[in-house]
Amino acid sequence: MVLLYRSWRRWPPVLACHITHTPAWITAALRARSSSSSAEKIEERQKRLMARGIPKQKMIPGVKQVIVVASGKGGVGKSTTAVNLALGIAANDMVVGLLDADVYGPSIPRMMNLRGNPELTNSNLMRPLVNFGIVCMSMGFLVEEGAPVVWRGLMVMSAIERLLRQVDWGQLDYLVVDMPPGTGDVQLSISQNIPISGAVIVSTPQDIALLDAQRATEMFRKVNVPVLGIVQNMSVFQCPKCKYESHIFGADGARALAAKLALDVLGDIPLHLKIRETSDKGQPIVISHPDSSEAKAYLRLAAEVIKRLPTPCVSSGKV
């Protein structure tokens, strides 16, 4: 009986020891499970908050497909490319619209040789201006040429919303959007508000421009916009006298970037005096010199873009 009593008295300290000193592997497993559960809860909460903040995408009435032309940097010929791309697509018997989303520096009115203010329809929608068979809308139609637009972000967002939604676009096969340079509010707002069929990235072969072109590409990928490929603009300069070719901005830089990002090169556009002159005069080269090698480069670009997009079932007919 004494032995039994002594034996019984030795057990509680042993049990207490086992309870108060949990093996390290059990503690680690419990902590991992707890932290994993907390991480999952935080991730779920972030997804709910993000979903609440992101607007639902809505089609623009009458517009079948939207193509955005973008670049990470200004001065690489993005607007010139957008204009001639729109005209090149229209040359394939498609009805095309052109939206100038560069609120601070609108170029489309000059390049498309358009002036005046949009009229209003009975539904209080702005009626786009038309030239060369392309319906166009731009902030440049609403302010005087050369007048600065000194607005904060919220006002710019409101203007973009109106240019998208409060315009009577009619029936379009494609709407080409000339995006502002960079990866800011306007790009994000457009990408999240309307379904975009594809983005065309424009860059010169210069290393500095290519850095920003890569940023633009990654931005579109993050917001789930398909990137159709890269346009290598100002790829080569040919002397008009001796025909010697110079790679002023470098050779094949955009091709190297496209390979790095697993993208296609949609076209090479040369650096040519005619392209600059016709753009400044409001007579884009695809219209004014359709048989030139420069115009044919834009037509090939348009064909490459169309090839990578779903074909509209039935063309809407010429404007």
C-alpha positions in Angstrom: 0.0 0.0 0.0 2.8 2.3 0.8 4.6 1.5 -2.5 1.4 2.1 -4.4 1.0 5.5 -2.6 4.6 6.5 -3.4 4.2 5.4 -7.0 1.0 7.5 -7.4 2.7 10.5 -5.9 5.5 10.4 -8.5 3.1 10.6 -11.5 1.7 14.1 -11.2 5.0 15.9 -11.6 5.8 13.8 -14.7 2.4 14.6 -16.2 2.8 18.3 -15.4 6.2 18.2 -17.1 4.6 16.7 -20.3 1.9 19.3 -20.3 3.9 22.4 -19.6 6.8 21.6 -22.0 5.1 20.8 -25.3 7.6 19.4 -27.9 9.0 22.0 -30.2 7.7 20.3 -33.4 4.1 20.5 -32.1 4.5 24.2 -31.2 5.9 24.9 -34.6 3.1 23.1 -36.4 0.5 24.9 -34.3 2.1 28.3 -35.1 2.4 27.5 -38.8 -1.3 26.5 -38.9 -2.3 29.7 -37.1 -0.1 31.9 -39.3 -1.3 30.1 -42.5 -4.9 30.6 -41.4 -4.3 34.3 -40.6 -2.6 34.8 -44.0 -5.5 33.2 -45.8 -8.0 35.4 -43.9 -6.0 38.5 -44.7 -5.8 37.5 -48.4 -9.5 36.8 -48.6 -10.2 40.2 -47.0 -7.9 42.0 -49.4 -9.6 40.3 -52.4 -13.0 41.4 -51.1 -11.8 45.0 -50.7 -10.2 45.0 -54.1 -13.3 43.6 -55.7 -15.4 46.3 -54.0 -13.1 49.1 -55.3 -12.7 47.9 -58.9 -15.6 49.0 -61.1 -17.3 46.4 -63.3 -16.3 46.6 -66.9 -19.0 47.7 -69.3 -19.0 47.6 -73.0 -19.2 50.9 -74.9 -22.5 50.9 -76.7 -22.0 50.1 -80.4 -18.3 49.4 -80.1 -17.3 45.8 -80.8 -13.6 45.9 -79.9 -11.2 48.3 -78.2 -7.5 48.6 -79.0 -5.3 50.8 -76.9 -2.0 52.2 -78.2 0.3 52.9 -75.4 3.9 53.7 -74.4 5.7 54.2 -71.2 7.3 57.4 -72.4 6.3 60.4 -74.5 8.0 61.4 -77.7 8.2 57.9 -79.2 5.6 58.5 -81.9 2.6 56.9 -80.2 0.0 59.3 -81.5 1.3 59.1 -85.0 1.2 55.3 -84.8 -2.4 55.4 -83.4 -3.7 57.6 -86.2 -2.1 55.6 -89.0 -3.1 52.3 -87.3 -6.7 53.5 -87.2 -6.6 54.4 -90.9 -4.8 51.2 -91.8 -7.6 49.1 -90.1 -10.2 51.2 -91.8 -8.6 50.4 -95.1 -9.7 46.8 -94.5 -13.4 47.9 -94.9 -13.8 48.3 -91.1 -15.6 51.1 -89.3 -13.1 52.6 -86.9 -13.2 55.3 -84.2 -10.3 57.1 -82.6 -10.3 58.3 -79.0 -7.7 60.7 -77.8 -7.3 59.8 -74.1 -4.3 62.2 -73.6 -6.2 64.9 -71.7 -3.1 67.0 -71.0 -1.6 66.9 -74.5 -4.2 66.0 -77.1 -2.7 65.5 -80.6 -5.5 63.9 -82.6 -7.2 67.2 -83.7 -4.1 68.4 -85.4 -3.1 65.0 -86.9 -6.6 64.3 -88.2 -7.1 67.9 -89.4 -10.2 68.5 -87.2 -11.5 71.6 -85.6 -14.6 72.7 -83.8 -16.8 71.6 -81.0 -18.9 68.4 -80.9 -22.6 68.8 -81.4 -25.0 67.2 -78.9 -27.6 64.6 -79.9 -31.2 64.6 -78.6 -29.9 62.2 -75.9 -27.4 64.8 -74.7 -24.5 62.7 -76.1 -21.5 64.3 -77.9 -21.3 63.6 -81.6 -17.8 62.8 -82.7 -16.1 64.8 -85.4 -15.3 62.8 -88.6 -12.5 62.9 -91.1 -11.0 60.3 -93.5 -13.9 58.1 -92.5 -12.7 57.9 -88.9 -15.0 59.2 -86.1 -12.8 61.0 -83.5 -13.2 62.4 -80.0 -10.6 64.4 -78.1 -10.3 66.8 -75.2 -8.8 69.0 -77.9 -12.3 69.6 -79.3 -13.4 71.0 -76.0 -10.6 73.5 -75.3 -8.8 76.0 -77.4 -5.7 74.8 -79.2 -2.6 75.5 -77.1 -4.7 76.1 -73.9 -3.3 74.1 -71.0 -5.5 71.6 -69.1 -4.6 72.2 -65.5 -6.6 69.6 -63.7 -6.2 67.3 -60.8 -6.6 63.5 -61.0 -10.3 63.4 -60.2 -11.2 65.9 -62.9 -9.2 63.9 -65.4 -11.0 60.7 -64.5 -14.3 62.4 -64.9 -13.3 63.7 -68.3 -12.2 60.2 -69.4 -15.5 58.8 -68.3 -17.4 61.3 -70.4 -15.2 60.7 -73.4 -15.9 57.0 -73.1 -19.6 57.0 -72.1 -21.1 60.3 -73.2 -20.2 60.0 -76.8 -22.5 58.8 -79.6 -19.9 56.4 -81.2 -22.5 54.8 -83.5 -21.6 51.3 -84.6 -17.9 50.6 -84.7 -15.9 47.5 -85.5 -12.9 48.9 -83.6 -12.2 51.9 -81.3 -8.5 52.8 -81.2 -7.5 54.6 -78.0 -4.5 56.8 -78.1 -3.4 56.5 -74.4 -1.3 59.1 -72.6 2.3 58.1 -71.8 3.1 56.4 -68.5 1.3 54.0 -66.3 -1.0 56.2 -64.2 -4.6 57.0 -63.4 -5.9 57.2 -66.9 -4.4 53.9 -68.0 -5.8 52.2 -64.9 -9.2 53.8 -65.2 -9.7 52.8 -68.9 -8.3 49.3 -68.3 -10.8 48.7 -65.4 -13.8 50.3 -66.9 -14.1 48.9 -70.4 -13.2 45.5 -71.9 -10.0 45.9 -74.0 -9.3 43.4 -76.8 -5.6 44.2 -76.9 -2.8 46.7 -76.2 -0.2 47.8 -78.7 3.1 49.0 -77.2 5.1 51.7 -79.1 8.8 52.3 -78.5 11.9 53.4 -80.2 14.9 51.1 -80.1 16.6 53.4 -77.5 17.4 51.8 -74.2 15.7 54.5 -72.1 12.5 54.2 -74.1 12.6 50.4 -73.8 12.7 50.6 -70.0 9.4 52.5 -70.0 7.9 50.2 -72.7 8.6 47.3 -70.4 6.8 49.0 -67.5 3.8 49.7 -69.8 3.7 46.0 -70.8 3.8 44.8 -67.2 1.1 47.3 -66.2 -1.3 45.9 -68.8 -0.5 42.3 -67.8 -1.3 43.1 -64.2 -4.7 44.4 -65.1 -5.3 41.4 -67.4 -5.2 43.3 -70.7 -3.8 41.2 -73.6 -0.6 42.8 -75.0 -0.6 42.1 -78.8 3.0 43.1 -79.3 5.5 45.9 -79.7 5.9 48.4 -82.5 9.5 49.4 -83.1 9.1 53.0 -84.2 11.8 55.2 -85.8 13.8 52.0 -86.4 16.0 53.3 -89.1 16.8 56.5 -91.0 17.7 56.5 -94.7 19.5 59.4 -96.1 17.4 60.9 -98.9 20.5 61.6 -101.0 22.9 58.7 -100.6 20.3 56.1 -99.2 22.7 55.2 -96.4 20.8 53.7 -93.5 21.5 54.9 -89.9 20.1 53.4 -86.7 20.0 56.7 -84.8 18.2 55.3 -81.8 19.9 51.9 -81.9 19.3 48.7 -83.8 16.6 46.2 -82.9 16.3 47.2 -79.3 12.5 46.6 -79.4 13.1 43.2 -80.9 15.3 42.2 -78.0 12.7 43.5 -75.5 9.9 41.6 -77.3 12.0 38.4 -77.1 12.6 39.0 -73.4 8.9 39.5 -72.7 7.7 36.7 -75.0 5.9 39.2 -77.3 5.7 39.7 -81.1 7.1 42.6 -83.0 4.1 43.9 -84.8 6.1 46.2 -87.2 9.1 48.3 -87.9 8.3 52.0 -88.7 11.2 54.0 -90.2 12.2 57.5 -89.1 11.2 59.5 -92.2 10.6 63.1 -93.0 7.3 62.4 -94.8 5.8 60.8 -91.7 6.5 63.9 -89.6 5.4 66.4 -92.3 2.1 64.7 -93.1 1.3 64.3 -89.4 1.9 68.0 -88.8 -0.2 69.0 -91.8 -3.1 66.8 -90.7 -2.7 64.5 -93.8 -1.6 61.2 -92.3 0.8 59.3 -94.6 -1.6 56.3 -95.0 -4.1 58.7 -96.6 -1.8 61.2 -98.4 0.9 58.7 -99.7 -0.8 55.3 -99.6 1.7 53.8 -102.0 4.8 54.9 -100.2 6.9 52.3 -98.3 6.2 54.2 -95.1 2.4 53.9 -95.5 2.8 50.2 -96.4 4.6 49.7 -93.1 1.6 51.0 -91.2 -0.8 48.9 -93.4 1.3 45.8 -92.4 1.1 46.9 -88.8 -2.7 47.1 -89.1 -2.9 43.6 -90.6 -0.8 42.2 -87.8 -3.0 43.8 -85.2 -6.3 42.6 -86.8 -4.8 39.1 -87.2 -4.4 38.9 -83.4 -7.9 39.9 -82.6 -11.3 38.2 -82.9 -12.8 39.0 -86.2 -16.0 41.1 -85.9 -18.9 39.0 -87.2 -20.3 41.6 -89.6 -18.7 44.9 -90.4 -20.8 47.9 -89.4 -20.4 49.5 -92.8 -18.5 52.6 -93.8 -19.1 55.9 -92.0 
